[in-house]
Amino acid sequence: MIQRLFLDHPASVDESYLDHARFAAGFSFWLILAGLAAAVHAILPFAFDHTASGIIRRLHARIESRGR
């Protein structure tokens, strides 16, 4: 049960549990930052006009390059 819950998915993307946790935490950080930039941009359209989309493009490229 522990194997299935904690290790199967990281192994499916060829990572250890800690590697996967580090990747997911970093990804989460950048998504939160993109969300904050988008929220500021919603109120102040001149601010952060390409920040959120740039972060999302970089994150998408990272996911695609993992070669599932």
NUMILO-935523 format. One record per atom (N, C-alpha, C, O): x, y, z. Coordinates in steps of 0.05 Angstrom, whole numbers, plus 32768, in hexadecimal, padded with zeros to 4 digits. Each point is the difference from the previous one (the first is absolute). Layout:
<recs>
XYZ ...
</recs>
This chain:
<recs>
80107FE88000 7FF080188000 801180198000 7FFB80137FF0 801A7FEE8022 801180188001 800F80037FE5 800280167FF5 80077FD48000 800D80007FE6 7FEE800D7FEB 800980127FF1 7FDE7FE5800E 7FEE800B7FEC 7FFA801D8004 7FFF80107FED 7FFD7FF8802C 7FF9801C8005 801780147FFC 7FFC80167FF6 801C7FE28012 801680138001 80157FFC7FEA 800F80137FFA 7FF47FD67FFB 80177FFA7FEF 7FF97FF97FE3 801080047FEE 7FD87FF3800D 7FF97FF87FE4 800180177FED 800B7FFE7FEA 7FE88018801D 800080167FED 801C800C7FFB 800780047FE9 80088002802C 801B800A7FFB 80117FED7FEE 800E80087FEE 7FEE7FDE8017 800F7FED7FF0 7FF680007FE3 80107FFB7FED 7FD7800B800E 7FF580017FE5 800C80177FF0 7FFF7FFF7FE7 800C80158026 800D80167FF2 801E7FFF8005 800E80147FFC 7FFC7FD4800C 801C7FFA8003 800D80138015 8016800A7FFB 7FDD7FF9801C 800B80118015 7FFD7FF1801B 7FEE7FEF8003 802380188010 7FFC7FF7801B 7FEA8010800D 7FF780147FF4 80017FE48023 7FEB800F800F 800A801D8005 7FF280137FFB 80277FF0800E 800B801B8007 800480107FE6 7FFA80188001 800F7FDC7FEA 8002800F7FE6 7FE5800B7FF7 7FFE80177FF8 7FEE7FD8800A 7FE580077FF8 7FF580168012 7FF380137FF7 80127FEB8023 7FF680148013 800D801B7FFA 7FF380158001 80277FEB7FF9 800E80197FFA 7FF6800C7FE6 7FFB80187FFF 80007FD87FED 7FF680097FE7 7FE4800C8004 7FFA80167FF6 7FF47FDC8018 7FE580098004 7FFF801A8011 7FF080117FFB 80217FF08019 800180188011 800980197FF0 7FF580158003 801F7FE77FED 800A80167FEF 7FEA80087FEC 7FFC80187FFB 7FF77FD57FF9 7FEA80057FEE 7FEA8010800D 7FF680147FF5 80037FE48024 7FEC800E800F 8008801D8006 7FEF80127FFD 802A7FF2800A 8009801B8005 7FFC80127FE8 7FF680168002 80127FE07FE6 7FFE80107FE8 7FE380057FF8 7FF980157FF5 7FF57FD78010 7FE480037FFA 7FF380168012 7FF080107FF7 80187FF08022 7FF680148013 8009801C7FF7 7FF180138000 80297FEF7FF9 800B80197FF6 7FF1800A7FE7 7FF980177FFE 80027FD67FF0 7FF180087FE7 7FE480098007 7FF680137FF4 7FFD7FE0801F 7FE580088008 8000801C800D 7FEE80107FFB 80267FF58015 8001801B800C 800580157FEB 7FF480168001 801E7FE57FEC 800580137FEB 7FE780057FF0 7FFA80167FF8 7FF77FD48002 7FE780037FF1 7FEB8010800F 7FF180107FF5 800E7FEC8026 7FED800F8010 8007801E8001 7FEE80117FFE 802B7FF68004 8009801C7FFF 7FFA800B7FE4 7FF680177FFE 80107FDA7FEE 7FFB80087FE4 7FE280067FFB 7FF980127FF1 7FF67FDF801C 7FE380047FFD 7FF7801C8009 7FEE800C7FF5 80207FFD8020 7FF9801A800B 801080177FF3 7FF680167FFB 80237FE48000 801280137FF3 800A7FF57FE6 80167FF47FFF 7FDC80107FEB 80067FF37FE7 801C80067FF5 800A7FF17FEF 80028024801A 801B80077FF6 80167FF1800F 80177FFF7FF7 7FE27FF4801F 80147FF18010 7FFF7FE37FF9 7FEB7FF47FFB 802C80008004 80037FE37FFC 7FF17FF67FE7 7FF37FEB8001 800F80247FE9 7FF07FF97FE9 80087FE67FF2 7FEF7FF57FF1 802980018014 80077FE67FF4 800B7FEC8014 80097FEA7FF9 7FF6801E8020 800D7FEF8015 7FF37FE58003 800D7FEC7FFF 7FD980148006 7FF17FE68005 80027FEE7FE7 80067FE88003 7FF680237FE6 80017FEF7FE8 801C7FF57FFB 80047FEA7FF7 80118027800F 801B7FF67FFD 80077FEA8013 800D7FEC7FF9 7FEA80168020 80047FEB8014 7FF27FE67FF7 800C7FEB8001 7FDC80187FF6 7FF07FE87FF7 800E7FF37FE8 80017FE77FFF 800980297FEE 800E7FF47FE9 80197FF08009 80057FEA7FF7 800A8022801C 80187FF2800A 7FF97FE7800F 800D7FEB7FFC 7FDE80158014 7FF87FE8800E 7FF67FEB7FED 80057FE88004 7FEC80207FE8 7FF67FED7FEC 80187FF37FF2 80007FE77FFB 801480287FFE 80187FF57FF3 800E7FEC8012 800A7FEC7FF7 7FF7801A8023 800D7FEE8013 7FF17FE58001 800C7FEB8000 7FD980178001 7FF07FE78001 80047FF07FE6 80037FE88001 7FFC80267FE9 80037FF27FE6 801C7FF37FFD 80027FEB7FF3 801280228018 801B7FF57FFC 80067FE88013 80147FF37FFD 7FDA80088015 80047FE98012 7FFD7FE67FF2 80097FEB800A 7FEA80157FDE 7FFF7FE87FEF 7FF17FE9800C 800A7FE98001 7FDE801B8008 7FF07FEA800B 7FFE7FEA7FED 7FF37FEC8007 
</recs>
